[in-house]
Amino acid sequence: MSIFKITIKAGVPAVFKPNPQTVYVNDSVYWFNGDPTKSHWPAPSASNPKGFLQFQITPNAPSSQVSFPSPKTISYICVNHPGETGKIIVKTRKKKGAFGGKTKKGAFGGTTKKGSFGNTTKKK
């Protein structure tokens, strides 16, 4: 699992960077308020201000972490400034095999050089 940072950059309107932010199921996201003068409050909607965080993020401070248990695309706004919007895309990780993908041929998986007995061995 990974932790991703979304920075709130000051401006009119302030912007979320990166936007969109792509994460994987059970990864975490936190916001850092890089605006030196205004508090911001990322939330799924104005009617659900505590959907991600219990409190707004004060200037030059991080939020708590939020994780996402299932794949989906989540649009969000700043409750304090509704013109500020962002998006988080939650994807499912591709599963890999026991060795993380393809493995190379082993010691006896291909052609070997002539050995001390002068013959060549090939796997059939």
C-alpha positions as CSV (number, residue, x, y, z in Angstrom):
1,M,0.0,0.0,0.0
2,S,1.1,3.5,-0.8
3,I,0.5,7.0,0.5
4,F,-0.2,9.8,-2.0
5,K,0.0,13.5,-1.3
6,I,-2.3,16.1,-3.0
7,T,-1.1,19.6,-2.5
8,I,-3.5,22.5,-2.4
9,K,-1.9,25.4,-4.2
10,A,-2.9,29.0,-3.5
11,G,-4.8,30.9,-6.1
12,V,-8.2,32.1,-7.2
13,P,-9.4,29.4,-7.2
14,A,-6.8,27.3,-5.4
15,V,-6.0,24.1,-7.2
16,F,-5.4,20.5,-6.2
17,K,-2.1,19.0,-7.5
18,P,-2.1,16.4,-9.0
19,N,-5.6,16.4,-10.4
20,P,-6.7,13.8,-11.0
21,Q,-4.8,11.6,-8.6
22,T,-4.7,7.9,-9.4
23,V,-4.4,5.5,-6.6
24,Y,-5.0,1.8,-6.0
25,V,-7.5,0.0,-3.7
26,N,-6.4,0.4,0.0
27,D,-3.8,3.1,-0.8
28,S,-4.1,6.3,1.2
29,V,-4.3,10.0,0.2
30,Y,-3.7,13.1,2.3
31,W,-3.9,16.7,1.4
32,F,-1.3,19.3,2.2
33,N,-2.6,22.9,2.4
34,G,0.1,24.9,0.7
35,D,-2.1,28.0,0.8
36,P,-0.4,30.4,3.4
37,T,-3.6,32.3,4.2
38,K,-6.8,30.2,3.7
39,S,-8.1,27.0,5.2
40,H,-9.4,24.4,2.8
41,W,-11.7,21.4,3.3
42,P,-11.8,18.6,0.6
43,A,-15.0,16.7,0.7
44,P,-17.2,14.5,-1.7
45,S,-19.8,17.3,-1.7
46,A,-20.9,20.4,0.2
47,S,-23.7,18.4,1.8
48,N,-21.2,15.8,3.0
49,P,-18.3,17.9,4.4
50,K,-17.1,15.2,6.7
51,G,-17.0,12.6,3.9
52,F,-13.2,12.5,4.0
53,L,-12.0,14.6,6.9
54,Q,-13.5,15.7,10.2
55,F,-12.0,19.2,10.0
56,Q,-10.8,21.7,7.5
57,I,-7.0,21.9,6.8
58,T,-5.4,25.0,8.2
59,P,-2.7,26.9,6.2
60,N,0.6,25.1,5.7
61,A,-0.6,21.9,7.4
62,P,-1.4,18.3,6.3
63,S,-4.7,16.5,6.7
64,S,-5.2,13.0,8.1
65,Q,-5.0,10.1,5.6
66,V,-8.0,8.7,3.7
67,S,-8.0,5.3,2.1
68,F,-10.4,3.8,-0.5
69,P,-11.5,0.2,-0.2
70,S,-12.9,-0.3,-3.7
71,P,-12.3,0.9,-7.3
72,K,-14.2,4.0,-8.3
73,T,-13.8,7.6,-9.5
74,I,-14.4,10.2,-6.8
75,S,-15.0,13.8,-7.6
76,Y,-14.6,16.2,-4.7
77,I,-14.8,19.9,-3.9
78,C,-13.5,22.3,-1.3
79,V,-16.4,23.0,1.2
80,N,-15.0,26.4,1.9
81,H,-14.5,27.3,-1.8
82,P,-16.9,25.3,-4.0
83,G,-15.1,26.4,-7.2
84,E,-12.1,24.3,-6.2
85,T,-12.6,20.8,-7.5
86,G,-10.5,17.6,-7.7
87,K,-10.8,13.9,-8.7
88,I,-9.4,10.7,-7.3
89,I,-9.3,7.6,-9.5
90,V,-9.1,4.4,-7.5
91,K,-8.0,1.3,-9.5
92,T,-7.6,-2.4,-8.8
93,R,-4.0,-3.6,-8.8
94,K,-3.1,-6.1,-11.5
95,K,-2.3,-9.4,-9.8
96,K,1.0,-10.9,-10.6
97,G,2.2,-14.5,-10.2
98,A,4.1,-15.9,-7.3
99,F,7.3,-14.4,-8.7
100,G,5.9,-11.0,-9.7
101,G,5.6,-11.8,-13.4
102,K,7.6,-13.8,-15.9
103,T,10.6,-15.8,-14.7
104,K,13.7,-16.5,-16.6
105,K,14.6,-20.0,-17.7
106,G,16.3,-21.9,-15.0
107,A,19.7,-23.6,-15.1
108,F,18.3,-26.5,-17.2
109,G,15.6,-24.6,-19.1
110,G,17.4,-24.2,-22.4
111,T,20.4,-25.3,-24.4
112,T,23.6,-26.0,-22.4
113,K,27.1,-25.7,-23.8
114,K,29.1,-28.8,-24.6
115,G,30.0,-30.4,-21.3
116,S,33.0,-32.4,-20.3
117,F,31.4,-35.4,-22.1
118,G,31.3,-33.6,-25.5
119,N,27.5,-33.7,-26.0
120,T,24.9,-31.0,-26.1
121,T,21.8,-31.2,-24.0
122,K,18.5,-29.7,-25.0
123,K,15.3,-29.6,-23.0
124,K,12.4,-31.2,-24.9
